[in-house]
């Protein structure tokens, strides 16, 4: 049903960070340690999310000392619903099973189903590219992919 903020927000933040800092280029990689540092998280807490996103085909991972992560597809082809879907059921918070009664059955449960449908629709319509545009609108600029060389 409704999102559990911790894991869902982490998955979106990780994917956005990689899209912003690495992109899809063959040499543009975001190392896990750098992602963790930028997000203010422990790397070991980030690894399960990175693995889930890689298994789902949202991220490509490159092993080795110069390895890291990059987007597996174009940012405009990755919806937020796909990012959260990569996490499986733990990304979603089930309804409270202990609640019952006429008001719960007639009003609250249908309301929650309606809100859930609206949330899923909105997440399916938003892409990673939309978030990257929001970052640009907020004045955030990507670093140059290669250092400038002024040697003559």
ChimeraX attribute file (.defattr): number of C-alpha atoms within 10 A of each C-alpha:
attribute: neighborCount
match mode: 1-to-1
recipient: residues
	/A:1	17
	/A:2	16
	/A:3	17
	/A:4	13
	/A:5	12
	/A:6	9
	/A:7	17
	/A:8	21
	/A:9	14
	/A:10	18
	/A:11	25
	/A:12	19
	/A:13	15
	/A:14	22
	/A:15	27
	/A:16	20
	/A:17	20
	/A:18	23
	/A:19	26
	/A:20	23
	/A:21	20
	/A:22	22
	/A:23	23
	/A:24	19
	/A:25	11
	/A:26	9
	/A:27	14
	/A:28	19
	/A:29	22
	/A:30	23
	/A:31	19
	/A:32	21
	/A:33	16
	/A:34	14
	/A:35	22
	/A:36	18
	/A:37	11
	/A:38	11
	/A:39	15
	/A:40	9
	/A:41	13
	/A:42	13
	/A:43	15
	/A:44	11
	/A:45	11
	/A:46	19
	/A:47	14
	/A:48	13
	/A:49	21
	/A:50	23
	/A:51	16
	/A:52	19
	/A:53	25
	/A:54	18
	/A:55	14
	/A:56	17
	/A:57	17
	/A:58	23
	/A:59	23
	/A:60	19
	/A:61	22
	/A:62	15
	/A:63	9
	/A:64	7
	/A:65	7
	/A:66	10
	/A:67	15
	/A:68	22
	/A:69	24
	/A:70	28
	/A:71	26
	/A:72	20
	/A:73	14
	/A:74	14
	/A:75	21
	/A:76	13
	/A:77	14
	/A:78	22
	/A:79	21
	/A:80	23
	/A:81	18
	/A:82	17
	/A:83	26
	/A:84	23
	/A:85	18
	/A:86	22
	/A:87	21
	/A:88	11
	/A:89	11
	/A:90	13
	/A:91	20
	/A:92	17
	/A:93	12
	/A:94	12
	/A:95	12
	/A:96	8
	/A:97	6
	/A:98	5
	/A:99	11
	/A:100	11
	/A:101	8
	/A:102	8
	/A:103	10
	/A:104	12
	/A:105	12
	/A:106	10
	/A:107	10
	/A:108	15
	/A:109	16
	/A:110	12
	/A:111	13
	/A:112	14
	/A:113	14
	/A:114	12
	/A:115	14
	/A:116	15
	/A:117	14
	/A:118	12
	/A:119	16
	/A:120	15
	/A:121	12
	/A:122	14
	/A:123	16
	/A:124	15
	/A:125	13
	/A:126	16
	/A:127	20
	/A:128	21
	/A:129	18
	/A:130	16
	/A:131	19
	/A:132	20
	/A:133	12
	/A:134	12
	/A:135	15
	/A:136	13
	/A:137	10
	/A:138	9
	/A:139	9
	/A:140	12
	/A:141	12
	/A:142	13
	/A:143	10
	/A:144	8
	/A:145	12
	/A:146	8
	/A:147	7
	/A:148	7
	/A:149	6
	/A:150	5
	/A:151	4
	/A:152	3
